Structure formats: structure tokens, C-alpha cells
């Protein structure tokens, strides 16, 4: 199977079978905790028992089940397809999938050279093998360069040229935008995709403002394909000549109110007879949420990417208008405003 069988013993010497909490189950199965939560909620992959304190407790069999599912997803299978298969069915599917991948590896290489594929260069400090593996499972993506660190990529990619730079950063409390952009220019990439597990909103906004596609680390090669396609479409959209009436329009402003500021206005408006401030807060929140959703929504093809880009831009423009109206109403009512 995989390393989990050598990590956990099948022995049942103890009277009570051992159980493992979420962190241990995630580490042993290879499924990140946040992904595990989503899989349980959406697909009911396993149903762990709860301790008397409400903590999830996973059995050995459940961890092995998760490990098999993770391997199949990494090989390109949809989580919705494999989520509820039995252990025997998962083992059989894994065997067939690996055999098929081995038999068609040379054919895939030839088809990628002939097809309309996307050449990607990957920088991934911790999970590079997994990310490159997902790219190799794709019939669209071709990995040209694979750097373990940005420093190595800058030093070693003398002859690497790719259409998309793909960077994985697990925790983005801050980001070295200069180095990422330097790598992108060095390999002559048209676009860049930044993948993360945890990140500050300010860092995400900074990267998107610099022209990068930013999204949580996916578990499906198709999602990576869509993100790379979006990066290429964004490049085309930014390079395309603009119409005369659009040329004079400024870039859409960043959000005027964060959630803390909106909550302050919402709470303060309880003392105001007029309900308009609260309604405006709801509208701004909804528009901001849909703006983010449009930026991160999974796309099926290039036309889809362009459509979501247009929706996001239109929503951002509407958000700016409603923020100005909220600011005007807040001033009139004496409600708190951010500096």
C-alpha cells in the first residue's frame, strides 16, 4: 500500500483499539486537517467517533481508508467518485490507476508535446513532489522546471522558459514579491499562480494586485489546470488594447471597509432609527464576498476564466459605489468610519 502500513501496526494486542485525533490522523494519512474537514462535510469520507469532550477520534481502518483516498485523488481521480468506495474497491481502483499510468506514461509524453499544453515551472519548498505529481497527472500541463526554493530557482533556471510560474507557499504571513516576480521575468512566463494553505488577506490582495492568480492549494490536477489557464487569460486581458471609454477609467479601488469596520458601523447603527446603514453594510459584505468568489471560482475553460474576470470586475465596481454611499450615510448619521 503506502508508508502508513509501516507507520501504524495492524496489531490488536491491546484490549481497546487505538484511536487518533485529527492532527495525528492528518499526519498519518497525508490528508491536511482542513481538507479532511471538507471531505467529511461534503462527501462523508469517514465518520469518526467523538470523545466525551467532542473531539474527533479516528480508527486505524479509517486512517487507512483516508490514505487510499488521498493516493487516488493525487493520481487525478475526483474525490466525489472515490469518497464512498469500500476499502477493497479503493485498493482495486488504485491498482488499476497505477497500472494505467505506467502503461501510458510514454504516450502521455508524446501527446503533451503535440497537444495544446501549458508549460509550467514549479517552485514548492515543502510539497514539491505532490504538486509536481499532480501536474504530471494532467494532460494539459507540462513541468519544465522544478525548484525546491525560490533561491534555487533564481540560481539554477538559466535556460528554463515556461508560460506559467507555479509557486506553492504553505503559510503566507508575508511574501517576497520581488523574488517571485524576478523568477517570472527570468523564465519569461506570461502568468503566475500562487498556491497557499494559510494566508493573510493583505498578502493575497498584494499578489493579486501584482497580476498573480492566488488560490488555496487544490487536490485535483483539473483545478491546477484551470488556475494556470486563468493566469494566461489574465495576461491576454491585460495586454489587449482597451476601448477609448475604458482607457480613462482608473483601476478599481481596494476595499474601503474591512469586516471590523463594517461590524462597527452595524453595531453603532442600532441606535439609529433608520435601517439604511445596516442594509448598506449587508450589501457591501455581499458584494465583497462575491468579488472574492469570482476571483477564486473554479473554471471549466478559457471562456469561463474571462467570464469570471468580468464578473469580478463588475462586482468590484458596484462595491466601490456602495462603499461611497455607505460612507456618505455613515457621516450623515455620525457613525464610526475607518481612518
C-alpha positions in Angstrom: 0.0 0.0 0.0 2.0 3.0 1.2 4.1 4.2 4.2 1.1 4.2 6.5 1.3 0.4 6.8 4.8 0.7 8.1 3.9 3.6 10.4 1.0 2.0 12.2 0.9 -1.6 13.2 -2.1 -3.7 12.4 -1.7 -5.4 15.8 -4.7 -5.6 18.0 -2.8 -6.7 21.2 -4.4 -4.1 23.4 -7.9 -4.5 24.7 -9.2 -1.3 23.2 -8.3 -0.5 19.6 -6.2 2.7 19.4 -7.8 5.9 18.1 -6.2 9.0 16.7 -7.2 12.7 16.9 -7.4 14.9 13.9 -3.8 16.1 13.8 -2.4 12.6 14.1 -4.9 11.2 11.5 -4.0 14.0 9.1 -0.3 13.4 9.5 -0.6 9.6 9.2 -3.0 9.6 6.2 -1.3 12.6 4.4 -4.6 14.5 4.2 -4.3 18.0 5.7 -6.7 18.7 8.5 -8.6 21.5 6.6 -9.0 19.1 3.6 -10.2 16.3 5.9 -12.9 18.6 7.4 -14.2 19.5 3.9 -14.1 15.8 2.8 -16.1 14.8 5.8 -18.6 17.6 5.5 -19.2 17.3 1.7 -18.5 13.7 0.9 -18.8 11.8 4.2 -15.5 10.0 3.6 -15.3 8.7 7.1 -17.5 9.1 10.2 -15.1 9.4 13.2 -16.4 8.9 16.8 -16.4 11.7 19.2 -14.8 11.8 22.6 -16.7 12.9 25.7 -15.2 16.3 25.0 -16.4 16.4 21.4 -13.1 15.7 19.7 -12.9 13.6 16.6 -11.3 10.2 17.2 -10.3 8.2 14.1 -9.7 4.4 14.0 -6.8 2.7 12.3 -9.1 1.5 9.5 -10.4 5.0 8.9 -6.9 6.4 8.6 -6.0 3.6 6.1 -9.2 4.5 4.2 -8.2 8.2 4.1 -4.7 7.3 2.9 -6.1 5.2 0.0 -8.4 8.0 -1.0 -5.6 10.6 -0.8 -3.4 8.4 -3.2 -6.3 8.1 -5.7 -7.0 11.9 -5.6 -3.3 12.7 -6.1 -3.4 10.4 -9.2 -6.1 12.5 -10.7 -9.4 10.8 -9.5 -12.2 13.0 -8.4 -12.9 13.0 -4.7 -16.6 12.7 -5.3 -16.0 9.5 -7.2 -13.8 7.7 -4.7 -15.2 9.1 -1.4 -17.7 6.3 -0.6 -15.9 3.3 -2.1 -15.2 0.4 0.1 -11.6 -0.4 1.1 -11.5 -3.3 -1.4 -12.8 -1.1 -4.2 -10.3 1.6 -3.4 -7.4 -0.9 -3.5 -8.6 -2.3 -6.8 -9.0 1.2 -8.3 -5.6 2.2 -7.0 -4.0 -0.8 -8.7 -5.8 -0.2 -12.0 -4.9 3.6 -11.9 -1.2 2.9 -11.2 -1.0 0.3 -14.0 -2.8 2.6 -16.4 -0.5 5.5 -15.6 2.6 3.3 -16.1 1.4 1.9 -19.4 0.5 5.3 -20.8 3.5 7.3 -19.5 5.4 7.4 -22.8 2.2 8.0 -24.8 1.3 10.9 -22.5 4.7 12.4 -23.0 4.2 12.3 -26.8 0.7 13.7 -26.7 1.7 16.6 -24.4 4.4 17.5 -27.0 1.8 17.6 -29.8 -1.2 18.9 -27.9 -2.1 22.4 -26.9 -0.4 22.2 -23.5 0.8 24.7 -20.9 4.4 24.7 -19.9 4.8 25.3 -16.1 7.8 25.9 -13.8 7.1 24.8 -10.2 8.6 26.3 -7.0 7.4 24.4 -3.9 9.6 24.3 -0.8 7.7 21.6 1.1 5.2 19.8 -1.0 7.0 19.9 -4.4 6.7 16.2 -5.1 3.0 16.2 -4.6 2.4 19.4 -6.7 4.7 18.2 -9.5 2.9 14.8 -9.3 -0.5 16.4 -9.8 0.9 18.4 -12.8 2.2 15.2 -14.3 -1.2 13.6 -14.0 -2.6 16.4 -16.2 -2.8 16.0 -20.0 -2.6 19.8 -20.3 0.3 20.7 -18.0 4.0 20.0 -18.7 6.5 20.6 -16.0 9.6 22.3 -17.5 11.4 23.4 -14.2 11.1 22.2 -10.7 12.8 24.3 -7.9 12.7 23.5 -4.2 13.2 27.1 -3.2 13.0 30.5 -4.9 16.7 30.9 -4.3 17.5 27.7 -6.2 15.1 28.7 -9.0 16.8 32.0 -9.4 20.3 30.4 -9.4 19.6 27.3 -11.4 16.9 28.2 -14.0 19.4 29.6 -16.6 17.7 28.0 -19.6 14.2 27.4 -18.3 11.3 29.1 -20.1 7.7 28.4 -19.2 4.3 30.0 -19.8 3.2 29.9 -16.2 5.1 30.1 -12.9 3.5 27.9 -10.3 4.5 28.7 -6.7 3.4 26.9 -3.6 3.8 28.7 -0.2 2.1 26.9 2.7 1.9 29.9 5.1 1.9 33.4 3.7 2.2 35.8 6.6 4.2 37.8 4.2 5.6 37.2 0.7 8.8 38.0 -1.2 7.1 39.5 -4.2 10.3 40.8 -5.7 11.8 37.3 -5.9 8.7 35.8 -7.3 8.4 38.5 -9.9 12.1 38.2 -10.7 11.7 34.4 -11.3 8.6 35.1 -13.5 10.6 37.5 -15.7 13.6 35.3 -15.8 11.7 32.3 -17.2 9.6 34.7 -19.5 6.3 33.4 -18.0 3.2 35.1 -19.2 1.4 34.5 -15.9 1.9 33.3 -12.3 -0.2 31.1 -9.9 0.4 31.3 -6.1 -1.0 28.4 -4.0 -1.3 28.6 -0.3 -2.8 26.9 2.8 -3.0 29.8 5.1 -2.5 33.5 4.2 -3.4 37.0 5.3 -5.9 38.8 3.2 -3.5 41.7 2.8 -0.9 39.4 1.3 -3.4 37.9 -1.1 -4.5 41.4 -2.2 -0.9 42.3 -2.7 -0.2 39.4 -5.0 -3.4 39.8 -7.0 -2.6 43.5 -7.5 0.7 42.4 -9.0 -1.1 40.2 -11.5 -0.9 36.8 -9.9 -3.7 34.3 -9.6 -3.9 33.3 -5.9 -5.8 30.3 -4.6 -5.8 27.7 -1.8 -3.7 24.6 -2.6 -6.0 22.2 -4.6 -6.1 18.4 -4.5 -7.2 17.9 -8.1 -5.0 18.4 -11.3 -8.0 19.8 -13.0 -8.1 22.7 -10.6 -4.4 23.4 -11.2 -5.1 23.4 -15.0 -7.9 25.9 -14.5 -5.7 28.2 -12.4 -3.0 28.1 -15.0 -5.5 28.8 -17.8 -6.8 31.7 -15.8 -3.3 33.1 -15.4 -2.8 33.0 -19.2 -6.2 34.6 -19.8 -5.4 37.4 -17.3 -2.2 38.1 -19.3 -4.2 38.3 -22.5 -6.8 40.6 -20.9 -4.1 43.0 -19.6 -2.3 43.0 -22.9 -5.3 43.5 -25.1 -6.0 47.1 -26.3 -8.7 48.8 -24.4 -11.6 50.7 -25.8 -11.4 54.5 -25.6 -14.0 54.9 -22.9 -12.2 52.3 -20.8 -8.8 53.8 -21.2 -9.7 56.7 -19.0 -11.2 54.6 -16.2 -9.0 54.2 -13.1 -8.3 50.8 -11.6 -10.9 49.5 -9.3 -10.1 50.7 -5.7 -9.3 48.3 -3.0 -11.9 47.6 -0.3 -12.6 50.8 1.7 -14.1 48.8 4.7 -12.7 45.6 6.3 -15.0 43.4 8.3 -14.1 45.0 11.6 -15.1 48.5 10.2 -18.4 47.1 8.8 -19.2 45.5 12.1 -18.5 48.8 14.0 -21.0 50.6 11.7 -23.5 47.8 12.0 -23.4 47.8 15.8 -23.5 51.6 16.1 -26.4 51.8 13.7 -28.6 50.0 16.3 -29.1 53.4 18.0 -30.2 55.0 14.7 -33.9 54.8 13.7 -33.1 54.5 10.0 -32.2 50.9 8.9 -30.2 52.0 5.9 -26.8 51.7 7.4 -27.3 48.1 8.3 -28.7 47.3 4.8 -25.8 49.0 3.2 -23.4 47.0 5.3 -25.1 43.8 4.2 -24.8 44.9 0.5 -21.1 45.8 0.8 -20.4 42.5 2.5 -22.3 40.5 -0.1 -20.5 42.3 -3.0 -17.1 41.9 -1.4 -17.8 38.2 -0.8 -18.9 37.6 -4.4 -15.9 39.6 -5.7 -13.6 37.2 -3.9 -15.6 34.2 -5.0 -15.3 35.3 -8.7 -11.6 35.5 -8.3 -11.3 32.0 -6.8 -14.1 30.2 -8.5 -13.1 27.0 -10.4 -13.2 27.4 -14.2 -14.0 24.9 -16.8 -12.3 26.5 -19.8 -10.7 29.8 -21.0 -14.1 31.4 -21.8 -15.1 30.6 -18.2 -12.0 32.4 -16.9 -12.8 35.5 -18.9 -16.4 35.5 -17.7 -15.4 35.2 -14.0 -12.8 38.0 -14.6 -15.6 40.2 -16.0 -17.9 39.3 -13.2 -15.3 40.1 -10.6 -14.5 43.5 -12.1 -18.2 44.5 -12.4 -18.8 43.4 -8.8 -15.8 45.4 -7.6 -17.1 48.5 -9.4 -20.5 48.0 -7.7 -18.8 47.5 -4.4 -16.9 50.8 -4.7 -20.2 52.6 -5.5 -22.0 51.2 -2.5 -19.0 51.8 -0.2 -19.1 55.5 -1.2 -22.8 55.5 -0.4 -22.2 53.8 3.0 -19.6 56.3 3.8 -21.9 59.2 3.0 -24.7 57.7 5.1 -22.4 57.0 8.0 -21.1 60.6 8.0 -24.7 61.9 8.0 -25.7 59.6 10.9 -22.5 60.2 12.9 -21.4 56.6 12.7 -17.8 55.5 13.1 -15.6 55.4 10.0 -12.1 53.9 9.5 -9.2 56.3 9.1 
